[in-house]
Amino acid sequence: MPQRMLAGLSVLVAILAAAPWWMPPWMLFIASGALAKGMAALGLMLLLRGGLVSFGHALYFGIGAYAAGLLVLSGITEFLVLAVLGTLATLVLALILGAFVSRYRGIFFGLLSMALSMVFYGLLIKLQSLGSSDGFNLGGIHLLSIPMQGTAGQVPTYLMTLVLSVLAAIGIDQFLRSRYGLLTKALRDNELRVEYLGQSVRQLVLLNYIIAAGLAGLAGVLSAVAVGHIGPEMAYWTTSGEFVFMVILGGLGHVAAAFVGAGVLSAVQAVAYAVAPNSWQFIVGASLLACIVFLPEGLWSLLKRFGRRA
């Protein structure tokens, strides 16, 4: 990574770390949600780099959230335990489903992933024990005896989300520089040549699928803790589409692009809803369309362009 870019990202992380001292509470709440969803978009970006488009990424986002919710209902309220077990639940499910999904490519992969997500959504709607269509609230979550919900818990929730997001970004960046990461990029161009290099394409797809699912599951736990509520809409196809929009908006040029896309989309949604609550979807859609037309490689390409000029 160029030293100038590394310095710029370090400054940005420092500014975000100091956000509780200069952001109002409502903005801190939006930032926590954006960072959590940016982590899910980061996993989706990994799949897209390998030429795979998932329209059902919200499946693991919802699994992580509901796994954390069930643990809270059983009396476990320590955040770190919820994060670890919620992520493990998504990894186990991804290993099982991935063995089947990794056989497919292109539109079949995307539609199959969406179908699995909608099956899970249908189950959540029917299960009265999980609140059916209303979901249920989370309460009493702590991080080493520090409350992580309500007004007093916004700061520790935001900081923990930021720390985990930075660690996830660093981990994926190192993965993309590794042998498997470089083969993932080659996978998008020519699967046959990847096989000639001695790497099983199906195993590589499965590995990327599991990593992406784990990130989405952790993002679901973080989002559930930040919002304090879990609902079946977390596994709905529109949530998966939101993750796709974030990746398109940010671009594939860097791991930070996923968080840029998530932050910009969350900000546009918040401003659009405040300005035009009855037609905010039109404003969001028009903004995304303008980005696709004028910045087909995403917002990160704009940052790279400014960096070259500098």
Stockholm file with secondary structure:
# STOCKHOLM 1.0

chainA/1-310         MPQRMLAGLSVLVAILAAAPWWMPPWMLFIASGALAKGMAALGLMLLLRGGLVSFGHALYFGIGAYAAGLLVLSGITEFLVLAVLGTLATLVLALILGAFVSRYRGIFFGLLSMALSMVFYGLLIKLQSLGSSDGFNLGGIHLLSIPMQGTAGQVPTYLMTLVLSVLAAIGIDQFLRSRYGLLTKALRDNELRVEYLGQSVRQLVLLNYIIAAGLAGLAGVLSAVAVGHIGPEMAYWTTSGEFVFMVILGGLGHVAAAFVGAGVLSAVQAVAYAVAPNSWQFIVGASLLACIVFLPEGLWSLLKRFGRRA
#=GR chainA/1-310 SS CCHHHHHHHHHHHHHHHTGGGTSCHHHHHHHHHHHHHHHHHHHHHHHHHTTCCCSCTHHHHHHHHHHHHHHHHTTCCBHHHHHHHHHHHHHHHHHHHHHHHTTCCHHHHHHHHHHHHHHHHHHHHHCGGGTGGGCEECCCCEETTEECSHHHHHHHHHHHHHHHHHHHHHHHHHHHHSHHHHHHHHHHHCHHHHHHTTCCHHHHHHHHHHHHHHHHHHHHHHHHHHHSEECGGGGSHHHHHHHHHHHHHHCSSCTHHHHHHHHHHHHHHHHHHHHCTTSHHHHHHHHHHHHHHHCTTCHHHHHHHHHHHC
#=GC SS_cons         CCHHHHHHHHHHHHHHHTGGGTSCHHHHHHHHHHHHHHHHHHHHHHHHHTTCCCSCTHHHHHHHHHHHHHHHHTTCCBHHHHHHHHHHHHHHHHHHHHHHHTTCCHHHHHHHHHHHHHHHHHHHHHCGGGTGGGCEECCCCEETTEECSHHHHHHHHHHHHHHHHHHHHHHHHHHHHSHHHHHHHHHHHCHHHHHHTTCCHHHHHHHHHHHHHHHHHHHHHHHHHHHSEECGGGGSHHHHHHHHHHHHHHCSSCTHHHHHHHHHHHHHHHHHHHHCTTSHHHHHHHHHHHHHHHCTTCHHHHHHHHHHHC
//
